Amino acid sequence: MINGIPSILIIDHEQNLCWVVQRILEREGYLCRIAKDGASALDLICASQPDIALVDLMLPDMSGQELCRRIRDISDCRIIYFSSVADLKLAGPIDKITNGFINKPASMKRIVHAVGNALK
């Protein structure tokens, strides 16, 4: 948290989607940052230690599951997969290092609900 405000890192290569999710979450009072790939996400996690990472499973430089394993090496932030069910089927089973799954496309209500639950 930064000054008592939860921070969220949105990790997805679809920039327009990231901007929409960022706006949704910022309206709810969260601080948000965006990373377009795993490497920049790891840099931002080291620098800012977000409370939650929303992780797409299909990133350009590494799988979302690999990124989650690397996040666990450097942070105890909550992790929510943010991907399509088709991506989830390709990636295999969700492992125990995540705190949930948001199916794309997701409603504003679903995104806010999943983030709020992860912070409890």
N, C-alpha and C positions, 0 to 999 in steps of 0.2 A: 504494500500500500504506500502511496505517496501522499503525505499529509492527510492520512485517514481515508483516502479515496482509492478503491481497488483499481488495479491496473491490469489491462488485458493486452496480450500480443496476438494479433490475427496473422496467421501464417498461411498464405495462399498465393498462388501465381496469378490468379484472376484479379487484377487490380480493381476493376469496377465493382466486383463483389466485395472486396475488402473495404472500399470506400463506403458502400451501403451499410455493411455491418458496423463499421466504425461509427457512422452517424447514428445508427440505431442505439448502440451501446453508450455513446457519449450523451445522447438525450436522456438516458437513464442515470447519468451521473458517473459513469466509469471513464477512466483515462485509457486511451487506446493507442497502440502503435501497430504498424504493419510491416511484415517481412514477406518478401516474394519468393524466398527459397530457404532451404535448411541452414546454409552457411550464415546468411544474414540474420536468421532467427537466433542461432546460437550466440552470435555477437551481441544482439540486443538483450538476450536473456542474461548473459554475463554482465552487461552494463547496467541493466535496469531491474532485474529480478522481478518480473511481473507476477501477479497473483494467479493468473490463468493464461494458458496458451491454447488458442483455438487452432488446431493443426489439420490441414488438408492432408489426405493420404497420398495424393499424387503430386509431388513436388518435382521441379525440374532437375534437382541435383541429388536427391536421396528420397527414399520412401518416408512416408509419415511415421511408420513404425520405427525405422532407424532413427529418425529425428527424436522421437519420444524417448528412446533408450539413451540417446546422447543428452537430452534435456535432464533426465534423471541423474546423470553423472554430475551435473553442475547446479541443479535447482530442485527445490521441493514444490514448485508451483503446481497447481492443478492443471491437468491436461484434458481437453475435450477434443475428440476427433470431430472434424467439420468437413464432411465429405458425402458423396452419394453412396447409396446402398451398393451400386455396381462397383464402386471403388473399394468398398469394404469387402465385398466377395472376392475381388482380385487380390486384396492384400492379405486375406486370411483372417483368423480369429482375432478379436480384440484381446489384447493382453491385460494383465492386472495393473499396468502402470498408468492407465487412463482413468478419468473420472466421468466418462460419459461419451455420448455420440449425438451429434446433431446432423440430421439427414438434409442434404441439399436437394432441392431448394427448400429453405426453411422460412416459416413465417417470422415476423418480428417478435411475436409473442413467444414462440418456441425458443428463439435465440436468447431472449431476455430471461426466460424461465430456466433454461439450462445453465446459464451463467450464474444466476442467483442461487440455484441449488448447489452448484459446485463451490460457492463461497461459504455455504453453511458449515 
